Amino acid sequence: MRETELILYRLGERDVLIRDMARLMEEFDLVSFYDVVNRILEMAAQNGFYGNLWHCCLTDFLLNHENAYSLGCEIHGESNASLKELVLHDFEIISELYHYDFNLFPKGAHKEVLSSILEFKESVKGGNIYNDRIRSLICETAVMLGGCKKTEDFGEIVTKCYEKYGVGKFGLHKAFRIQNQNGKTEVVPIRRITHVNLDDLVGYEIAKKKLIENTEAFVEGRRANNCLLFGDAGTGKSSSIKAIINQYYDQGLRIIEIYKHQFQELNEVLAQVKNRNYKFIIYMDDLSFEENELEYKYLKAVIEGGMEKKPDHVLIYATSNRRHLIRETFRDKEDRREGDIHTGDTVQEKLSLVARFGVTIYFEAPMKKEFQQIVLTLAKRNQVEMEDEAILAEANKWELYHGGMSGRSAQQFIDYLLGTKVGK
């Protein structure tokens, strides 16, 4: 096999499995064969792959390989003419790996082992690496690539995937978090996120409308603002953000979750995403600062005020129970404050962070009628078999002892009913 002749699609450290299988195709070795089969099966279990696992392995390699061609297709939607011959050269070699005839392996006990990886049945539980949507994309693309007879057709399928989905982790995944290993900042995928839709959130129509309008302007390339969602606990602020990313993922929206202690790494995060063809929301959940916490100064500089301009395809969305984010005390309002002569400057310093959010959206705890409407709507969606009057009577008791009236307590009440014989 000619895997060593690849130019753009060079095999890296994570592609040892492909390299070892290619060597088996050149020179069969029984011990190595069983080792490779074992690793392919482990890969399938982790990723949830099914069908021809060898083809899935190669497809996973193609859809995650970031190079001059794949990134160019993601950004520009078309290939660089200068790269076309080089890409076809690589696709021809990779296509040979897809179409290798495993009947050329020595006959014997290997036939049953081979059939286990070439016709692997779909796992009901899926895998831990990819969610069902991504693993289906890879497995279905593997079938299409395995059926291609011409290199040009093979290349067209791969190119269309890059143009539609992008490449690598930012192309395949919706949400990410920050991880620091050995002093290196890395944006890593969140494998499974809550699949909540905007329609699932009952009430808060005005708040949701403001959030949708700002987000749609952003994904459509129009001017948009950083956004702060604040208000009472359990009112759906975080759920609204999750719903937004599910709603607009297909339009190129991605979200990166970051915590206070990671704010010093914001500039490195922006450097890693600034040349990608996606819209990124930097998401900060439950954002607030105590008087002695100074991490907000890093955030202020990144949002607005630093020498380097924040990329146009990046916005910051935050949720908080506090309107002004930074804890204020009565001492801040006094004319004389021990150790601080210019009290007005101190107050302005604390208010300056929230001023950098162009859109602020208030999520208020529902009144009783609104709370009851939320409860009844959730009960209907979940097919709770109780009369409305009985549901509301139980809901009124529930909210008195479980955090008051909010969307969260309403959902918890419905979960309680579904988990007992009462709601069945």
LINJOSUL-V529691 format. One record per run of one state. SS is the DSSP state (H for helix, E for strand, L for the rest). FROM is the first residue (numbers start at 1). TO is the last residue. If there is no record, write none. Layout:
ss = (SS:SS)
from = (FROM:FROM)
to = (TO:TO)
This chain:
ss = (L:H:L:H:L:H:L:E:L:H:L:H:L:H:L:H:L:H:L:E:L:H:L:H:L:H:L:E:L:E:L:H:L:H:L:E:L:H:L:E:L:H:L:E:L:E:L:H:L:E:L:E:L:H:L:E:L:E:L:H:L:H:L:E:L:H:L:H:L:H:L:H:L)
from = (1:3:6:13:27:30:48:51:52:53:65:68:77:81:99:102:105:110:119:120:121:132:147:151:166:168:173:175:182:184:190:198:201:205:220:227:232:237:252:253:258:260:274:279:285:289:290:296:304:314:321:326:327:330:334:337:338:340:341:343:352:354:357:359:364:368:382:388:402:407:419:421:424)
to = (2:5:12:26:29:47:50:51:52:64:67:76:80:98:101:104:109:118:119:120:131:146:150:165:167:172:174:181:183:189:197:200:204:219:226:231:236:251:252:257:259:273:278:284:288:289:295:303:313:320:325:326:329:333:336:337:339:340:342:351:353:356:358:363:367:381:387:401:406:418:420:423:424)
